[in-house]
């Protein structure tokens, strides 16, 4: 097969006439050995594929965080269905305020120097037996005064996209959006009588995270996810202090508040949980 360019001459021999801008580059360009036409096509395809498939440079390493702590039920008011004869009652009157055990696992996965994905699994579960001094009508079933077992589960599974809009030696701020899949269940049991309400739904949230590095190893962390509307609200906010033990491992401690609920024809549920938390973060590479 003939070569595309004549390598023994200063002029190009081709079935077509090169455009004027190519001729203006000089005859030295034409004397370069390009190889066969098939090789040129292969090279172009490889370069294009490489540019498309090349991994984005990491701004930081992926990291996984574990958080655990004590949870206090500051208030938890429930009425299901949200109409008489069902009664509005405080779950803490049955279960007590706590403390209960809480925790979460968070995976941060950077995409480039400005964007990252965050995944959170945050279960919250209360299973306690207590005493009620007045009747409770729950979903049409009447629970007499006396011993009642209450189960309150509120598990969150979240996926977030975060964009770094401020990055300076002292401060870092990220903003983004979260899709929260909440899996909730409230159950009352008394003897052979049991009534449960389950609800699974997708909730969009706004996300904001800030870090203030006040020494080379110590930093403050502000973490917020939440949204409010006329039908209800969902808020998860934390203030923590972190210390870098090694370049890959850090520990943190702080205070977290979970607050939210809904008020509609089907139900009335509003709760607040305060948490004292400790955590560990490990960079994966």
Steps between C-alpha positions, in 0.01 A plus 500: 500500500641844413585739780293812549803728485809476280785482750773559239376835382432837651165507322194296597364250250136420572179440309379830640658842525571599864320814612693831498538515879675161495738606221590809700651283773799436271639211311667358812164388629433310180823303530401341832442127471137457589474135397217327333147637484363214709761570768404867506136416544583257779712759677224761480247256642730398783576860594131593489401200709776571749387859541143385555572211736790647697415521871442841654777610734405451865469806715526278807476136592171316548423468868265308725372631833341321796293692755334381821352668802227541757158620382245688711137528390416862572147469366312255278130575453287258297142478377409240236256541334496879544136521606274404789453257666877440463691672778814713486758358741866542593706192426750604769227442761525129411866456407663772709735764367804273478785490448478255212771384262545664162751499218573532132747409227608756238692445177648802318607438141674792322437542126747784441637802683154659537244221498438192714234247583397415854306195619354470851331216686346634823271267697303625801314242710317508831343184645377548856222392735338754729177598668230735378261662746224573249345313206669537160303458180745416223374429148158427645627253762467587868789426735387505863698670777780273612804334349559570130791407274599764244720456197626806312724445197620781276776389263656732241688402185643805323690581182639851456686702240716780644677787324788689661426870452765632741849365566758698697775405747266557794151424366334246272130515407297249298138527387281249324187286493398175669248228424393340827315168506336480841360176634281565802283287727306578818346206686308466826440161664304395808440135568359348180411843361749655258472784251772626267544777246776462239604766255776506239562806286749712309579841646716765325729702726747784469854431621761739639834410657773726632842441655715747689863396546627700797827306543695257285326203667176639643189612315136580564225338292150627423273248328140574393238319297141616503195645337170646622161534334140556603451122536792456737876518540813286528820634659829330584767738631826439685789699647819302558870541573744269320865415557731342240688218670687400184476610134237225452318479834307763696262499796216738581239581763203729511125557523234401247131594481237312301170686468200456277156369437186526292145629548243375250170314485666165559730577791650750741858419605757751621816399684837632610800291598820643649820297472847518654718329242855378447643384170794367305592577138736291291634596157482196275813577298 
